[in-house]
Amino acid sequence: MYTEKLKYTVMLPFQLITTDVAQQQELQEIYKSEYGVLYRGDCLRLLSVLPDESVDIVFADPPFNLGKEYGEGVSDQIAADQYLIWSQKWLSESIRVLKIGGSLFVFNLPKWCIEYGAYLNKQGMNFRHWIACRMPKAFPRGKKMSPAHYGLLYYTKPGFLTKLEETGVKNCQNAYCTTISAV
C-alpha cells in the first residue's frame, strides 16, 4: 500500500505580509521577532491584507479624538460622527480577521466604549467584560476633566463550543455554566 506524506507549512498572519505588500500599504516595520512583527501605519491598511479568520486576538488602543498631536497627517479631532464611522470600519475589519472564538479588546474613554459596545453587540459579537482601568492622576484638562478611569472592552467572536459543551455537559442550570468559554 502506497502512502504519501503530506507536507504543509503553517503561516502566521504576519508572515503573509511580504515586504512588497508592506510597502504598498505604507506599513513601516518597527520591530520583528520570532513571535511577530510590529508595524507603524494605518490599521485599516494592515487589516485589509490579513485573511479572514486568521487572528486569535486583536487589541485596539485607538486615538481618543481629544485633539492630541500625533504628527503630520494624523487628525485626532474630528466630528464625532466621522470618528464613529472610522471606528466602525476598523472594528468591522477586526471582526473579519478574528478567528471563531477569537478575542477583541478595545481600550478607550467610557464615552467611546459605550458606542463601540453598541456597535459590537449589533454585529453579533459576544460581550464578556467591561474592565475599568483606574487612572489615579485624573486632572482638569482645559475646560474638561480627565476621566477617573478608562474602559477596556472584552468581546469574543461567536461560533465555537464552550469547554462545557465540548465535554458533554448539557442543560446546566447555573448562569455561570452557560457563559463560561475557553478563551
Contacts in CASP RR format, 6 or more apart in sequence:
PFRMAT RR
TARGET T0000
AUTHOR 0000-0000-0000
METHOD contacts of the structure
MODEL  1
MYTEKLKYTVMLPFQLITTDVAQQQELQEIYKSEYGVLYRGDCLRLLSVL
PDESVDIVFADPPFNLGKEYGEGVSDQIAADQYLIWSQKWLSESIRVLKI
GGSLFVFNLPKWCIEYGAYLNKQGMNFRHWIACRMPKAFPRGKKMSPAHY
GLLYYTKPGFLTKLEETGVKNCQNAYCTTISAV
12 36 0 8 1.000
13 50 0 8 1.000
13 51 0 8 1.000
13 54 0 8 1.000
13 55 0 8 1.000
13 97 0 8 1.000
14 36 0 8 1.000
14 37 0 8 1.000
16 49 0 8 1.000
16 50 0 8 1.000
16 51 0 8 1.000
16 54 0 8 1.000
17 25 0 8 1.000
17 27 0 8 1.000
17 37 0 8 1.000
17 39 0 8 1.000
17 46 0 8 1.000
17 49 0 8 1.000
17 50 0 8 1.000
21 49 0 8 1.000
22 28 0 8 1.000
22 29 0 8 1.000
22 39 0 8 1.000
25 41 0 8 1.000
25 42 0 8 1.000
25 45 0 8 1.000
25 46 0 8 1.000
25 48 0 8 1.000
25 49 0 8 1.000
26 41 0 8 1.000
26 42 0 8 1.000
26 45 0 8 1.000
27 39 0 8 1.000
27 40 0 8 1.000
27 41 0 8 1.000
27 42 0 8 1.000
27 45 0 8 1.000
27 46 0 8 1.000
28 39 0 8 1.000
28 40 0 8 1.000
28 41 0 8 1.000
29 37 0 8 1.000
29 38 0 8 1.000
29 39 0 8 1.000
30 38 0 8 1.000
30 39 0 8 1.000
30 40 0 8 1.000
31 37 0 8 1.000
31 38 0 8 1.000
32 38 0 8 1.000
39 46 0 8 1.000
43 60 0 8 1.000
43 62 0 8 1.000
43 90 0 8 1.000
43 93 0 8 1.000
44 89 0 8 1.000
44 90 0 8 1.000
44 93 0 8 1.000
47 90 0 8 1.000
47 93 0 8 1.000
47 94 0 8 1.000
47 96 0 8 1.000
47 97 0 8 1.000
48 93 0 8 1.000
50 97 0 8 1.000
51 97 0 8 1.000
52 96 0 8 1.000
52 97 0 8 1.000
53 96 0 8 1.000
53 97 0 8 1.000
53 98 0 8 1.000
53 99 0 8 1.000
53 100 0 8 1.000
54 97 0 8 1.000
54 99 0 8 1.000
55 97 0 8 1.000
55 98 0 8 1.000
55 99 0 8 1.000
55 102 0 8 1.000
56 98 0 8 1.000
56 99 0 8 1.000
56 102 0 8 1.000
56 103 0 8 1.000
57 98 0 8 1.000
57 102 0 8 1.000
57 103 0 8 1.000
57 104 0 8 1.000
57 105 0 8 1.000
58 94 0 8 1.000
58 97 0 8 1.000
58 98 0 8 1.000
58 103 0 8 1.000
58 104 0 8 1.000
58 105 0 8 1.000
59 105 0 8 1.000
59 107 0 8 1.000
60 90 0 8 1.000
60 91 0 8 1.000
60 94 0 8 1.000
60 104 0 8 1.000
60 105 0 8 1.000
60 106 0 8 1.000
60 107 0 8 1.000
61 106 0 8 1.000
61 107 0 8 1.000
61 108 0 8 1.000
62 87 0 8 1.000
62 90 0 8 1.000
62 106 0 8 1.000
62 108 0 8 1.000
63 70 0 8 1.000
63 74 0 8 1.000
63 76 0 8 1.000
64 76 0 8 1.000
64 108 0 8 1.000
64 109 0 8 1.000
64 112 0 8 1.000
65 76 0 8 1.000
65 77 0 8 1.000
65 78 0 8 1.000
65 80 0 8 1.000
65 83 0 8 1.000
65 112 0 8 1.000
66 76 0 8 1.000
66 77 0 8 1.000
66 141 0 8 1.000
67 75 0 8 1.000
67 76 0 8 1.000
67 77 0 8 1.000
68 76 0 8 1.000
69 76 0 8 1.000
70 76 0 8 1.000
78 86 0 8 1.000
83 112 0 8 1.000
84 115 0 8 1.000
84 119 0 8 1.000
87 112 0 8 1.000
87 115 0 8 1.000
87 116 0 8 1.000
87 119 0 8 1.000
88 119 0 8 1.000
91 106 0 8 1.000
91 116 0 8 1.000
91 119 0 8 1.000
91 120 0 8 1.000
91 123 0 8 1.000
92 123 0 8 1.000
94 104 0 8 1.000
95 104 0 8 1.000
95 120 0 8 1.000
95 123 0 8 1.000
95 125 0 8 1.000
95 157 0 8 1.000
98 104 0 8 1.000
98 157 0 8 1.000
99 157 0 8 1.000
100 157 0 8 1.000
100 158 0 8 1.000
100 159 0 8 1.000
100 160 0 8 1.000
101 156 0 8 1.000
101 157 0 8 1.000
101 158 0 8 1.000
101 159 0 8 1.000
101 160 0 8 1.000
101 181 0 8 1.000
101 183 0 8 1.000
102 156 0 8 1.000
102 157 0 8 1.000
102 183 0 8 1.000
103 128 0 8 1.000
103 154 0 8 1.000
103 155 0 8 1.000
103 156 0 8 1.000
103 183 0 8 1.000
104 120 0 8 1.000
104 125 0 8 1.000
104 153 0 8 1.000
104 154 0 8 1.000
104 155 0 8 1.000
104 156 0 8 1.000
104 157 0 8 1.000
105 152 0 8 1.000
105 153 0 8 1.000
105 154 0 8 1.000
106 113 0 8 1.000
106 116 0 8 1.000
106 152 0 8 1.000
106 153 0 8 1.000
106 155 0 8 1.000
107 133 0 8 1.000
107 150 0 8 1.000
107 151 0 8 1.000
107 152 0 8 1.000
107 153 0 8 1.000
108 116 0 8 1.000
108 150 0 8 1.000
108 151 0 8 1.000
108 153 0 8 1.000
109 147 0 8 1.000
109 150 0 8 1.000
109 151 0 8 1.000
110 147 0 8 1.000
110 149 0 8 1.000
110 150 0 8 1.000
110 151 0 8 1.000
113 130 0 8 1.000
113 151 0 8 1.000
113 153 0 8 1.000
116 153 0 8 1.000
117 127 0 8 1.000
117 153 0 8 1.000
117 155 0 8 1.000
120 127 0 8 1.000
120 153 0 8 1.000
120 155 0 8 1.000
121 127 0 8 1.000
124 158 0 8 1.000
125 155 0 8 1.000
125 156 0 8 1.000
125 157 0 8 1.000
125 158 0 8 1.000
126 155 0 8 1.000
126 156 0 8 1.000
126 157 0 8 1.000
126 158 0 8 1.000
126 181 0 8 1.000
127 153 0 8 1.000
127 154 0 8 1.000
127 155 0 8 1.000
128 154 0 8 1.000
128 155 0 8 1.000
128 156 0 8 1.000
128 181 0 8 1.000
128 183 0 8 1.000
129 153 0 8 1.000
129 154 0 8 1.000
130 151 0 8 1.000
130 152 0 8 1.000
130 153 0 8 1.000
130 154 0 8 1.000
131 151 0 8 1.000
131 152 0 8 1.000
131 153 0 8 1.000
131 154 0 8 1.000
132 149 0 8 1.000
132 150 0 8 1.000
132 151 0 8 1.000
132 152 0 8 1.000
133 149 0 8 1.000
133 150 0 8 1.000
133 151 0 8 1.000
133 152 0 8 1.000
134 148 0 8 1.000
134 149 0 8 1.000
135 146 0 8 1.000
135 147 0 8 1.000
135 148 0 8 1.000
135 149 0 8 1.000
135 150 0 8 1.000
138 145 0 8 1.000
138 146 0 8 1.000
138 147 0 8 1.000
138 148 0 8 1.000
139 145 0 8 1.000
139 146 0 8 1.000
140 146 0 8 1.000
156 181 0 8 1.000
156 183 0 8 1.000
160 181 0 8 1.000
160 182 0 8 1.000
162 180 0 8 1.000
162 181 0 8 1.000
162 182 0 8 1.000
163 180 0 8 1.000
163 181 0 8 1.000
163 182 0 8 1.000
164 172 0 8 1.000
164 177 0 8 1.000
164 180 0 8 1.000
166 182 0 8 1.000
169 177 0 8 1.000
172 178 0 8 1.000
END
